[in-house]
Amino acid sequence: MSELAGLEIRQLRVSFDGFTAVDGVDLDVRPGDLRFLIGPNGAGKTTLVDAVTGLVKAEGSVRFGGAELLGRSVHRIARSGIGRTFQTATVFEELTVLQNLDIAAGAGRGVWTMLRRRKGVPEPVAKALETVGLTELADSPAGTLAHGQKQWLEIGMLLVQDVTLLLLDEPVAGMSHDERQATGELLERISVERTVVVIEHDMDFMRSFARSVSVLHAGKVLSEGTVAQVQADPKVQEVYLGHAAAEETATDVAVQEA
């Protein structure tokens, strides 16, 4: 496992044809944090992650573990220990769970090494299977997995690449309540040894599992802090969470104090 590192973003700006999608964002994610990025549609959340991973051109500075990422290719950024998922899981559905993980683990191996038949399951792959809860399904085709399990497999494919910064785009979208709970517990486990950033619209999921929260609005950081701090921020209530969130927070506090 590589040394745990944090993410430091300064004056990040991304523009498309005159439209500024990310407008001078400063963001610090400490090593080992489980940071949630929330905000209305069009706030710039996914574009920010696209900039960090090299998918869009950006101005400013993005440093991970002290190294500047802006200007690097997508592949060089990935080799820096940074991995991401998208809203739709991208796994090889015809291959087994184990084969998906083995291919991901072999990203740095030569072709002949990849083709050579293995004796047993490599330790990093076995560990990833256990971490994401798919050991019993190792020989099942990925296409037969439930929706949530495909997301877990994709996270496992990042783990076997020794990724130390995971950027997850709405990982619980479309999941059942039980799958959301299991995913939150998975994120808690992997963030012990990694830094995790989650783009999320599910506020119940955010309240249950976020260690810290950044609220984006119109390409800028509107508010940051703990879940309680962000929910209590009048600016956040006005533009995103609405008055219902404030009432819910007040009710929760009243129940806790009772």
GUMARPA-207527 format. One line per field, with one value per atom (N, C-alpha, C): y, x, z; residue number from 1. Coordinates in Angstrom, 3 decimals, m for minus. Example, Ala and Ser with C-alpha at 12.3 -4.5 7.8 and 13.67 -1.06 7.14 Angstrom:
# residues 2
yy = [m5.690,m4.500,m3.300,m2.250,m1.060,0.030];
xx = [13.190,12.300,13.200,12.850,13.670,12.900];
zz = [7.800,7.800,7.800,7.080,7.140,7.870];
k = [1,1,1,2,2,2];
This chain:
# residues 258
yy = [m1.192,0.000,1.254,2.158,3.407,4.280,5.278,6.177,6.970,7.106,7.826,9.298,9.846,11.231,11.958,13.289,14.122,14.847,15.477,16.189,17.682,18.467,19.925,20.612,21.308,21.997,23.495,24.241,25.700,26.383,27.271,28.127,27.333,26.214,25.354,25.988,26.052,26.686,25.854,25.536,24.790,25.522,25.821,26.528,25.755,25.798,25.187,26.248,26.635,27.582,28.812,29.365,30.583,30.364,29.118,28.808,28.280,28.878,28.451,27.440,26.178,25.101,24.966,25.214,25.225,26.563,27.335,28.753,29.110,28.754,29.157,28.382,27.053,26.218,25.964,26.159,25.735,24.591,23.496,22.323,21.551,21.198,20.361,19.119,17.955,16.688,16.015,15.896,15.368,13.872,13.340,11.903,11.080,10.067,9.193,9.742,10.865,11.439,10.667,10.725,10.249,11.485,12.194,13.497,13.342,13.951,13.961,15.323,15.315,16.523,16.521,17.519,17.599,18.952,19.070,20.306,20.012,21.023,20.806,20.390,19.865,19.544,20.785,20.603,21.733,22.518,22.011,22.733,22.627,21.628,21.461,20.286,19.412,18.302,17.326,16.814,15.841,16.492,17.739,18.433,18.589,18.848,18.954,17.638,16.520,15.216,14.929,15.335,15.181,15.928,17.108,17.899,17.217,16.687,16.007,14.802,14.093,12.864,13.094,14.346,14.668,14.548,14.374,14.210,15.538,16.631,17.960,18.865,19.840,20.799,21.781,22.161,23.056,23.984,25.090,26.030,25.952,26.377,26.336,25.278,24.639,23.626,22.505,21.269,20.088,19.255,19.122,18.366,17.189,16.037,14.837,14.271,14.173,13.712,14.619,15.905,16.883,17.015,16.146,16.181,16.879,17.747,18.463,17.535,17.530,16.665,17.379,18.658,19.360,19.354,19.035,18.946,17.530,16.621,15.226,14.531,13.441,12.642,11.842,11.362,10.528,9.318,8.683,7.465,7.756,8.884,9.230,9.539,10.196,10.491,9.188,8.258,6.969,6.232,6.330,5.661,6.345,7.529,8.233,7.707,6.696,6.135,6.723,7.248,7.883,7.092,6.726,5.978,6.528,6.304,6.823,5.811,5.985,5.253,6.270,5.776,6.623,6.203,6.934,6.655,5.281,4.792,3.441,2.576,1.453,0.582,0.069,0.072,m0.409,m1.641,m2.801,m4.073,m4.940,m5.963,m6.910,m7.965,m7.805,m8.601,m10.080,m10.400,m11.802,m12.550,m11.824,m12.448,m12.609,m13.499,m13.696,m12.530,m12.485,m11.480,m11.569,m12.794,m12.999,m12.525,m12.831,m12.406,m10.884,m10.230,m8.766,m8.191,m8.743,m8.242,m8.565,m9.757,m10.156,m9.263,m8.915,m8.012,m6.638,m6.142,m4.840,m4.885,m5.975,m6.107,m6.195,m6.673,m6.857,m5.651,m4.502,m3.301,m2.963,m3.349,m3.027,m4.194,m5.337,m6.516,m6.605,m7.324,m7.525,m8.493,m8.508,m9.347,m10.819,m11.289,m12.712,m13.122,m12.235,m12.526,m12.638,m11.764,m11.775,m13.079,m13.613,m14.796,m16.089,m16.024,m17.230,m17.666,m18.934,m19.437,m19.287,m18.811,m18.578,m19.830,m19.944,m20.956,m20.247,m20.473,m19.833,m18.379,m17.733,m16.346,m15.436,m14.438,m13.520,m12.858,m12.614,m12.068,m10.758,m9.781,m8.532,m8.740,m9.704,m9.992,m10.642,m11.601,m12.261,m11.245,m10.320,m9.300,m8.380,m7.998,m7.134,m7.837,m9.123,m9.904,m9.880,m10.076,m10.078,m8.694,m7.669,m6.300,m5.888,m6.207,m5.774,m6.802,m7.898,m8.853,m9.743,m10.045,m10.852,m12.176,m12.596,m13.842,m15.029,m15.121,m16.260,m16.216,m15.070,m14.915,m14.795,m15.193,m15.011,m15.640,m16.788,m17.495,m17.196,m16.235,m15.857,m14.821,m14.911,m13.855,m12.505,m11.471,m10.156,m9.682,m10.137,m9.731,m10.253,m11.260,m11.831,m11.166,m10.263,m9.598,m8.622,m8.403,m7.354,m5.982,m4.968,m3.624,m3.168,m3.319,m2.875,m3.646,m4.959,m5.783,m5.380,m4.925,m4.447,m3.214,m2.337,m1.167,m1.589,m2.584,m3.064,m3.690,m4.434,m5.028,m3.934,m2.868,m1.789,m1.142,m0.990,m0.466,m1.448,m2.747,m3.762,m3.691,m3.371,m3.253,m2.088,m1.067,0.027,m0.390,m1.154,m1.557,m2.407,m3.307,m4.176,m3.404,m2.182,m1.333,m0.446,m0.705,0.063,1.549,1.837,3.230,3.763,4.973,5.564,6.770,7.235,8.259,7.739,7.479,6.999,8.145,8.369,9.400,8.683,8.688,7.867,8.759,8.547,9.385,8.689,9.150,8.616,7.095,6.544,5.087,4.338,4.999,4.265,4.560,5.262,5.552,4.253,4.147,2.971,1.777,1.920,0.791,0.679,m0.535,m0.763,m0.211,m0.151,0.346,m0.505,m1.822,m2.704,m2.533,m2.351,m2.143,m0.819,0.212,1.513,1.387,0.679,0.487,m0.268,m1.344,m2.139,m1.319,m0.459,0.379,1.395,1.996,2.939,2.286,1.078,0.351,m0.009,m0.322,m0.591,0.656,1.810,3.049,3.364,3.090,3.302,2.406,1.158,0.226,0.671,1.004,1.302,2.654,3.551,4.866,4.826,3.665,3.516,3.636,3.124,3.114,3.985,4.675,5.469,6.748,7.672,8.898,8.704,9.019,8.752,10.023,10.345,11.481,10.947,11.303,10.771,11.916,11.884,12.781,12.119,12.849,12.178,13.109,12.538,13.252,12.678,11.485,10.827,11.419,12.275,12.987,12.077,11.057,10.125,9.374,8.972,8.280,9.206,10.448,11.430,11.624,11.780,12.008,10.828,9.627,8.418,8.172,8.563,8.093,9.169,10.390,11.413,11.797,11.878,12.440,13.948,14.389,15.824,16.046,17.281,17.590,18.909,18.953,20.205,20.399,21.566,21.877,22.793,22.347,23.175,23.792,25.007,25.707,26.675,26.547,27.426,27.446,26.265,26.152,26.616,26.968,27.452,26.624,26.662,26.010,26.942,26.469,27.275,27.111,25.887,25.605,24.331,24.212,23.005,22.752,21.500,21.164,19.781,19.529,18.263,18.289,17.144,17.083,18.079,18.114,19.021,20.480,20.824,22.207,22.628,21.748,22.077,22.193,21.267,21.311,22.543,23.060,24.231,25.545,25.474,26.688,27.254,28.482,29.079,29.141,29.360,29.426,28.082,27.006,25.664,25.375,25.733,25.507,26.253,27.436,28.269,27.708,27.287,26.923,25.423,24.598,23.177,22.313,22.291,21.342,21.737,23.022,23.472,23.514,24.091,24.274,22.951,21.933,20.628,20.043,20.257,19.743,20.428,21.733,22.481,21.972,21.715,21.210,19.824,18.994,17.643,17.692,18.613,18.769,19.183,20.141,20.612,19.482,18.628,17.491,16.496,16.218,15.291,15.776,17.086,17.665,17.551,17.816,17.741,16.323,15.348,13.946,13.560,14.019,13.693,14.315,15.516,16.226,15.720,15.059,14.596,13.469];
xx = [0.826,0.000,0.869,0.562,1.309,0.980,1.825,1.616,0.329,m0.435,m1.703,m1.447,m2.224,m2.010,m3.343,m3.260,m4.448,m4.480,m5.616,m5.844,m5.936,m5.178,m5.157,m5.463,m6.595,m7.035,m7.024,m6.431,m6.342,m6.778,m7.752,m8.222,m8.472,m9.149,m9.454,m10.560,m10.299,m11.261,m11.361,m12.607,m12.866,m13.951,m13.668,m14.638,m14.881,m16.126,m16.515,m17.197,m16.559,m17.169,m17.731,m16.935,m17.352,m18.145,m18.622,m19.354,m18.373,m18.359,m17.446,m18.157,m17.747,m18.388,m17.815,m16.507,m15.840,m15.125,m15.459,m15.096,m14.234,m12.938,m12.020,m12.185,m12.304,m12.545,m11.251,m11.317,m10.276,m10.846,m10.107,m10.624,m9.463,m9.582,m8.582,m9.263,m8.790,m9.295,m8.136,m8.250,m7.132,m6.962,m5.764,m5.532,m6.489,m7.101,m8.001,m9.391,m9.720,m11.056,m12.060,m13.318,m14.438,m15.286,m14.901,m15.481,m16.610,m17.736,m18.860,m18.946,m19.104,m19.374,m20.848,m21.574,m22.992,m23.293,m24.482,m24.897,m25.889,m26.626,m27.632,m26.990,m27.811,m27.321,m26.713,m25.564,m24.905,m23.999,m23.800,m22.971,m21.484,m21.101,m19.692,m19.007,m19.770,m19.174,m18.425,m19.115,m18.480,m17.373,m17.570,m16.530,m15.269,m15.426,m14.273,m13.497,m14.208,m13.552,m12.920,m13.600,m13.023,m11.691,m11.619,m10.382,m9.273,m9.624,m8.627,m8.050,m8.886,m8.439,m7.957,m7.902,m7.312,m8.242,m9.542,m10.488,m10.874,m10.728,m10.975,m9.800,m9.552,m8.486,m8.937,m8.012,m8.352,m7.190,m7.502,m6.502,m6.464,m5.340,m5.187,m4.186,m4.443,m3.525,m4.305,m3.910,m4.434,m3.231,m3.034,m1.889,m2.385,m1.782,m2.074,m0.760,m0.641,0.614,1.777,1.489,2.524,2.873,2.327,2.652,1.539,1.917,0.946,0.360,m0.989,m1.659,m2.039,m2.364,m2.809,m1.713,m2.107,m1.147,m0.675,m0.925,m0.565,m1.636,m1.251,m2.218,m3.087,m4.224,m5.120,m4.375,m3.545,m2.843,m1.799,m1.097,m0.104,m0.780,m1.929,m2.668,m3.121,m3.621,m4.055,m2.892,m1.709,m0.538,m0.054,m0.582,m0.228,m1.017,m1.872,m2.655,m4.046,m4.563,m5.881,m6.807,m7.971,m8.938,m10.331,m11.191,m12.556,m13.556,m14.782,m15.899,m16.861,m17.689,m18.692,m20.075,m21.102,m22.443,m22.938,m22.452,m22.782,m21.530,m21.665,m20.508,m19.973,m18.657,m18.023,m17.187,m17.826,m17.146,m17.285,m16.431,m16.512,m17.557,m18.760,m19.896,m19.776,m19.066,m18.949,m17.931,m17.024,m15.972,m16.440,m15.775,m16.140,m15.656,m16.161,m15.720,m14.206,m13.708,m12.272,m11.475,m11.951,m11.240,m11.215,m12.316,m12.341,m11.268,m11.173,m10.182,m8.765,m8.586,m7.257,m6.776,m7.685,m7.316,m6.938,m7.736,m7.429,m6.089,m5.826,m4.562,m3.383,m3.644,m2.567,m2.304,m2.866,m2.703,m1.235,m0.365,1.049,1.897,1.231,1.982,2.056,3.021,3.167,2.129,1.967,0.953,1.187,2.444,2.713,2.444,2.747,2.456,0.955,0.201,m1.248,m1.839,m1.255,m1.814,m1.433,m0.374,0.087,m0.945,m1.214,m2.209,m1.693,m2.580,m2.186,m2.347,m1.528,m1.720,m2.309,m3.594,m4.230,m4.589,m5.126,m5.575,m4.524,m4.034,m3.046,m3.585,m2.708,m3.124,m3.894,m3.450,m4.209,m5.630,m5.793,m7.116,m7.996,m7.441,m8.201,m8.639,m7.735,m8.058,m9.167,m9.093,m10.128,m11.476,m11.483,m12.720,m13.365,m12.531,m13.044,m13.544,m12.780,m13.138,m14.485,m14.714,m15.967,m17.091,m16.814,m17.863,m18.300,m17.380,m17.753,m17.003,m16.384,m15.603,m16.442,m17.679,m18.536,m18.978,m18.836,m19.272,m18.095,m16.913,m15.694,m15.795,m16.469,m16.543,m17.822,m18.611,m19.848,m19.551,m20.213,m20.047,m20.491,m19.722,m20.047,m21.423,m21.849,m23.149,m24.321,m24.094,m25.178,m25.285,m24.365,m24.383,m25.552,m26.000,m26.988,m26.341,m27.184,m26.693,m25.630,m25.939,m24.997,m23.695,m23.797,m22.597,m21.664,m22.227,m21.380,m20.587,m21.224,m20.508,m19.399,m19.664,m18.636,m17.476,m17.802,m16.745,m15.877,m16.504,m15.727,m14.802,m15.299,m14.442,m13.302,m13.608,m12.569,m11.507,m11.915,m10.963,m10.013,m10.448,m9.545,m8.622,m9.162,m8.356,m7.160,m7.351,m6.237,m5.173,m5.493,m4.502,m3.760,m3.986,m3.329,m3.667,m4.908,m5.372,m5.467,m4.947,m4.990,m5.918,m6.413,m7.454,m8.566,m9.738,m10.884,m11.875,m12.303,m13.278,m14.504,m15.586,m16.751,m17.931,m18.496,m19.587,m20.927,m21.649,m22.961,m22.966,m22.155,m22.008,m23.269,m24.228,m25.411,m26.662,m26.511,m27.667,m28.332,m29.627,m30.377,m30.274,m29.572,m29.412,m30.596,m30.809,m31.787,m31.245,m32.117,m31.689,m30.549,m30.671,m29.635,m28.319,m28.405,m27.191,m26.523,m27.326,m26.752,m26.029,m26.649,m26.025,m24.703,m24.715,m23.496,m22.417,m22.825,m21.854,m21.234,m22.045,m21.510,m20.502,m20.817,m19.894,m18.612,m18.744,m17.560,m16.684,m17.284,m16.512,m15.813,m16.479,m15.837,m14.608,m14.716,m13.581,m12.410,m12.689,m11.573,m10.944,m11.689,m11.116,m10.185,m10.074,m9.085,m7.681,m7.505,m6.175,m6.108,m7.209,m7.257,m8.035,m7.909,m8.702,m9.849,m11.062,m12.240,m13.061,m13.406,m14.276,m15.491,m16.686,m17.935,m18.815,m19.182,m20.225,m21.558,m22.456,m23.689,m24.893,m26.041,m27.324,m28.213,m27.876,m28.681,m28.315,m29.190,m28.878,m28.898,m29.759,m29.758,m28.434,m27.929,m26.647,m25.523,m25.565,m24.555,m24.581,m25.772,m25.871,m25.334,m25.500,m25.098,m23.599,m22.924,m21.553,m20.493,m20.869,m19.855,m19.103,m17.778,m16.974,m16.872,m16.858,m16.860,m17.612,m18.082,m18.931,m18.495,m18.463,m18.287,m19.518,m20.126,m21.308,m20.880,m21.136,m20.833,m22.115,m21.989,m23.123,m22.580,m23.094,m22.679,m21.158,m20.530,m19.101,m18.203,m18.793,m18.011,m18.327,m17.405,m17.667,m18.536,m19.733,m20.678,m20.476,m20.152,m20.028,m19.224,m18.566,m17.804,m17.887,m17.725,m17.694,m18.242,m18.658,m19.312,m20.728,m21.386,m22.775,m23.636,m23.488,m24.303,m24.027,m22.756,m22.405,m22.986,m22.889,m23.381,m24.901,m25.569,m27.026,m27.549,m26.761,m27.197,m26.872,m26.117,m25.707,m26.903,m27.332,m28.497,m28.314,m27.083,m26.846,m27.160,m26.783,m27.025,m28.525,m29.198,m30.641,m31.363,m30.875,m31.539,m31.394,m30.177,m29.947,m30.049,m30.007,m29.950,m30.834,m30.547,m31.240,m32.689,m32.986,m34.355,m34.714,m35.854,m36.262,m36.590,m36.946,m37.268,m36.074,m34.879,m33.663,m33.436,m33.699,m33.525,m34.502,m35.751,m36.742,m36.360,m35.827,m35.405,m34.266,m33.308,m32.180,m32.672,m33.604,m34.140,m34.844,m35.566,m36.256,m35.262,m34.197,m33.166,m32.533,m32.228,m31.621,m32.560,m33.831,m34.817,m34.933,m34.910,m34.988,m33.769,m32.575,m31.331,m31.295,m31.888,m31.846,m32.916,m33.938,m35.047,m34.615];
zz = [0.000,0.000,0.000,m0.901,m0.976,0.227,0.460,1.588,1.399,2.488,2.440,2.145,1.206,0.787,0.699,0.746,0.630,m0.705,m0.965,m2.216,m1.924,m2.684,m2.482,m3.813,m3.861,m5.074,m4.820,m5.753,m5.606,m6.898,m6.751,m7.853,m9.135,m8.970,m10.118,m10.961,m12.258,m13.169,m14.447,m14.820,m16.051,m16.831,m18.100,m18.938,m20.228,m20.690,m21.967,m22.821,m23.913,m24.850,m24.136,m23.233,m22.553,m21.278,m21.048,m19.814,m18.774,m17.606,m16.537,m15.650,m15.754,m15.004,m13.596,m13.462,m12.156,m12.058,m11.032,m11.002,m9.788,m9.874,m8.809,m7.518,m7.622,m6.442,m5.676,m4.369,m3.434,m2.606,m2.499,m1.789,m1.192,0.068,0.727,1.275,0.848,1.362,2.076,3.371,4.142,3.903,4.109,3.929,4.790,4.190,4.932,5.150,4.500,4.663,3.815,4.198,3.401,3.117,2.056,1.724,0.709,1.009,0.078,m0.598,m1.921,m2.692,m3.057,m2.573,m2.888,m3.520,m4.063,m4.702,m5.803,m6.246,m7.297,m8.610,m9.508,m10.842,m11.477,m12.160,m12.789,m11.860,m10.636,m9.665,m9.981,m10.787,m11.151,m10.499,m9.839,m9.085,m9.994,m11.005,m11.907,m12.721,m13.122,m13.883,m13.045,m11.754,m10.865,m10.850,m10.729,m10.722,m12.087,m13.157,m14.503,m14.604,m14.002,m14.043,m13.249,m12.080,m11.245,m11.971,m12.733,m13.393,m14.826,m15.261,m16.553,m17.736,m17.491,m18.598,m19.247,m18.512,m19.092,m18.748,m19.597,m19.335,m18.270,m17.408,m16.305,m16.009,m15.374,m14.881,m13.362,m12.803,m11.358,m10.951,m9.829,m9.315,m8.648,m8.953,m8.267,m7.847,m6.539,m6.035,m5.205,m5.448,m4.669,m4.176,m2.873,m2.306,m2.664,m2.862,m3.162,m4.627,m5.486,m6.913,m7.691,m8.616,m9.444,m10.502,m10.623,m11.583,m12.867,m12.790,m13.991,m15.046,m16.263,m17.352,m17.623,m16.681,m16.903,m17.730,m18.397,m19.145,m18.176,m18.696,m17.893,m17.341,m18.165,m17.741,m16.671,m16.804,m15.782,m14.450,m14.509,m13.281,m12.628,m13.448,m12.902,m12.249,m12.852,m12.270,m10.998,m10.719,m9.482,m8.289,m8.532,m7.436,m7.327,m8.442,m8.450,m9.355,m8.839,m9.627,m9.423,m10.409,m10.302,m10.846,m10.418,m11.003,m11.603,m12.509,m13.141,m12.653,m13.078,m12.576,m13.005,m14.148,m14.597,m14.479,m13.790,m13.578,m14.919,m15.060,m16.285,m15.954,m16.033,m15.784,m17.040,m17.136,m18.252,m17.902,m18.438,m17.985,m18.353,m19.450,m19.870,m19.014,m18.379,m17.569,m16.131,m15.408,m14.001,m13.157,m11.944,m10.978,m10.801,m10.632,m10.439,m11.646,m12.841,m14.055,m14.185,m13.834,m13.858,m12.943,m11.740,m10.787,m11.242,m11.840,m12.285,m13.425,m14.332,m15.424,m14.873,m13.924,m13.324,m12.602,m11.900,m11.162,m12.113,m13.335,m14.303,m15.162,m14.779,m15.601,m15.832,m14.891,m15.046,m15.525,m15.838,m16.261,m17.778,m18.253,m19.685,m20.227,m21.555,m22.188,m21.894,m22.003,m21.801,m20.358,m19.434,m18.026,m17.810,m18.481,m18.353,m18.894,m19.983,m20.625,m19.895,m19.107,m18.416,m17.376,m17.322,m16.378,m14.938,m14.065,m12.684,m11.824,m10.816,m9.784,m8.565,m8.316,m7.183,m7.471,m6.453,m6.559,m5.929,m6.658,m6.077,m4.814,m3.872,m2.566,m2.683,m3.510,m3.612,m4.146,m5.055,m5.614,m4.553,m3.816,m2.755,m1.698,m1.369,m0.370,m0.866,m2.147,m2.714,m2.731,m3.106,m3.086,m1.712,m0.689,0.678,1.081,0.723,1.116,0.539,m0.740,m1.381,m1.221,m0.514,m0.188,m1.333,m2.253,m3.423,m3.501,m2.414,m2.422,m2.885,m2.404,m2.752,m4.210,m4.849,m6.236,m7.202,m6.756,m7.550,m8.933,m9.040,m10.322,m11.098,m10.618,m11.317,m12.394,m13.548,m14.555,m13.990,m14.260,m13.715,m14.167,m15.374,m15.889,m15.081,m14.247,m13.430,m12.064,m11.755,m10.451,m10.352,m9.127,m8.873,m9.115,m9.259,m9.565,m8.561,m7.283,m6.263,m6.299,m6.567,m6.604,m7.739,m8.861,m9.969,m9.537,m8.769,m8.256,m7.308,m6.479,m5.550,m6.322,m7.382,m8.204,m8.817,m9.298,m9.899,m8.857,m7.643,m6.569,m6.309,m6.303,m6.123,m7.199,m8.428,m9.535,m9.323,m8.597,m8.232,m7.089,m6.147,m4.993,m5.416,m6.398,m6.796,m7.574,m7.989,m8.653,m7.648,m6.365,m5.298,m5.383,m5.758,m5.795,m4.369,m4.156,m2.817,m2.727,m3.883,m3.924,m4.816,m4.232,m4.988,m5.162,m6.397,m6.728,m7.278,m6.521,m6.844,m7.207,m8.400,m8.897,m8.662,m7.660,m7.290,m7.185,m6.289,m6.228,m5.797,m5.126,m4.658,m5.484,m6.606,m7.457,m7.900,m7.693,m8.120,m7.195,m6.068,m5.147,m4.186,m3.689,m2.632,m1.313,m0.315,1.000,1.551,1.448,1.986,1.232,m0.098,m0.888,m0.521,m0.292,0.110,1.442,2.380,3.692,3.553,2.758,2.561,1.861,0.926,0.224,1.167,2.021,3.004,3.924,4.367,5.243,4.494,3.190,2.367,2.269,2.043,1.935,3.252,4.353,5.656,5.802,5.351,5.470,4.600,3.344,2.446,2.760,3.407,3.720,4.924,5.549,6.624,6.044,4.804,4.175,2.932,2.608,1.376,1.609,0.672,0.686,m0.305,0.123,m0.703,m0.863,m2.122,m2.423,m3.158,m2.669,m3.216,m3.709,m4.989,m5.503,m5.207,m4.554,m4.124,m4.132,m4.492,m4.401,m3.310,m2.822,m1.796,m0.431,0.069,1.308,2.530,2.531,3.658,3.714,2.559,2.486,2.956,2.517,2.934,4.445,5.012,6.461,7.259,6.706,7.432,7.403,6.298,6.117,5.883,5.564,5.283,6.548,6.443,7.533,7.373,6.129,5.848,4.544,4.355,3.198,2.579,1.248,0.507,m0.357,m0.262,m1.064,m2.209,m3.448,m4.618,m5.157,m5.642,m6.251,m7.290,m8.528,m9.625,m9.789,m9.641,m9.882,m8.758,m7.619,m6.476,m5.239,m4.256,m2.976,m2.148,m1.832,m1.064,0.435,0.851,2.276,2.467,3.609,3.945,5.439,5.802,7.221,7.459,8.696,9.016,8.449,8.491,8.025,8.784,10.110,10.925,10.572,10.381,10.055,8.709,7.732,6.393,6.386,7.071,7.102,7.817,8.757,9.524,8.815,7.715,7.003,6.230,6.540,5.840,4.329,3.869,2.416,1.763,2.426,1.885,1.886,2.973,3.050,1.933,1.621,0.619,m0.787,m1.162,m2.561,m2.830,m1.773,m2.066,m1.182,0.099,0.955,1.212,1.151,1.366,2.834,3.111,4.509,5.183,4.376,4.963,5.692,5.113,5.763,7.095,7.143,8.389,9.445,9.020,9.961,10.457,9.521,9.896,10.893,10.652,11.574,12.951,12.979,14.254,14.993,14.229,14.837,15.397,14.638,15.109,16.403,16.443,17.635,18.822,18.576,19.648,20.208,19.297,19.718,20.536,20.059,20.775,22.161,22.268,23.552,24.511,23.942,24.773,25.700];
k = [1,1,1,2,2,2,3,3,3,4,4,4,5,5,5,6,6,6,7,7,7,8,8,8,9,9,9,10,10,10,11,11,11,12,12,12,13,13,13,14,14,14,15,15,15,16,16,16,17,17,17,18,18,18,19,19,19,20,20,20,21,21,21,22,22,22,23,23,23,24,24,24,25,25,25,26,26,26,27,27,27,28,28,28,29,29,29,30,30,30,31,31,31,32,32,32,33,33,33,34,34,34,35,35,35,36,36,36,37,37,37,38,38,38,39,39,39,40,40,40,41,41,41,42,42,42,43,43,43,44,44,44,45,45,45,46,46,46,47,47,47,48,48,48,49,49,49,50,50,50,51,51,51,52,52,52,53,53,53,54,54,54,55,55,55,56,56,56,57,57,57,58,58,58,59,59,59,60,60,60,61,61,61,62,62,62,63,63,63,64,64,64,65,65,65,66,66,66,67,67,67,68,68,68,69,69,69,70,70,70,71,71,71,72,72,72,73,73,73,74,74,74,75,75,75,76,76,76,77,77,77,78,78,78,79,79,79,80,80,80,81,81,81,82,82,82,83,83,83,84,84,84,85,85,85,86,86,86,87,87,87,88,88,88,89,89,89,90,90,90,91,91,91,92,92,92,93,93,93,94,94,94,95,95,95,96,96,96,97,97,97,98,98,98,99,99,99,100,100,100,101,101,101,102,102,102,103,103,103,104,104,104,105,105,105,106,106,106,107,107,107,108,108,108,109,109,109,110,110,110,111,111,111,112,112,112,113,113,113,114,114,114,115,115,115,116,116,116,117,117,117,118,118,118,119,119,119,120,120,120,121,121,121,122,122,122,123,123,123,124,124,124,125,125,125,126,126,126,127,127,127,128,128,128,129,129,129,130,130,130,131,131,131,132,132,132,133,133,133,134,134,134,135,135,135,136,136,136,137,137,137,138,138,138,139,139,139,140,140,140,141,141,141,142,142,142,143,143,143,144,144,144,145,145,145,146,146,146,147,147,147,148,148,148,149,149,149,150,150,150,151,151,151,152,152,152,153,153,153,154,154,154,155,155,155,156,156,156,157,157,157,158,158,158,159,159,159,160,160,160,161,161,161,162,162,162,163,163,163,164,164,164,165,165,165,166,166,166,167,167,167,168,168,168,169,169,169,170,170,170,171,171,171,172,172,172,173,173,173,174,174,174,175,175,175,176,176,176,177,177,177,178,178,178,179,179,179,180,180,180,181,181,181,182,182,182,183,183,183,184,184,184,185,185,185,186,186,186,187,187,187,188,188,188,189,189,189,190,190,190,191,191,191,192,192,192,193,193,193,194,194,194,195,195,195,196,196,196,197,197,197,198,198,198,199,199,199,200,200,200,201,201,201,202,202,202,203,203,203,204,204,204,205,205,205,206,206,206,207,207,207,208,208,208,209,209,209,210,210,210,211,211,211,212,212,212,213,213,213,214,214,214,215,215,215,216,216,216,217,217,217,218,218,218,219,219,219,220,220,220,221,221,221,222,222,222,223,223,223,224,224,224,225,225,225,226,226,226,227,227,227,228,228,228,229,229,229,230,230,230,231,231,231,232,232,232,233,233,233,234,234,234,235,235,235,236,236,236,237,237,237,238,238,238,239,239,239,240,240,240,241,241,241,242,242,242,243,243,243,244,244,244,245,245,245,246,246,246,247,247,247,248,248,248,249,249,249,250,250,250,251,251,251,252,252,252,253,253,253,254,254,254,255,255,255,256,256,256,257,257,257,258,258,258];
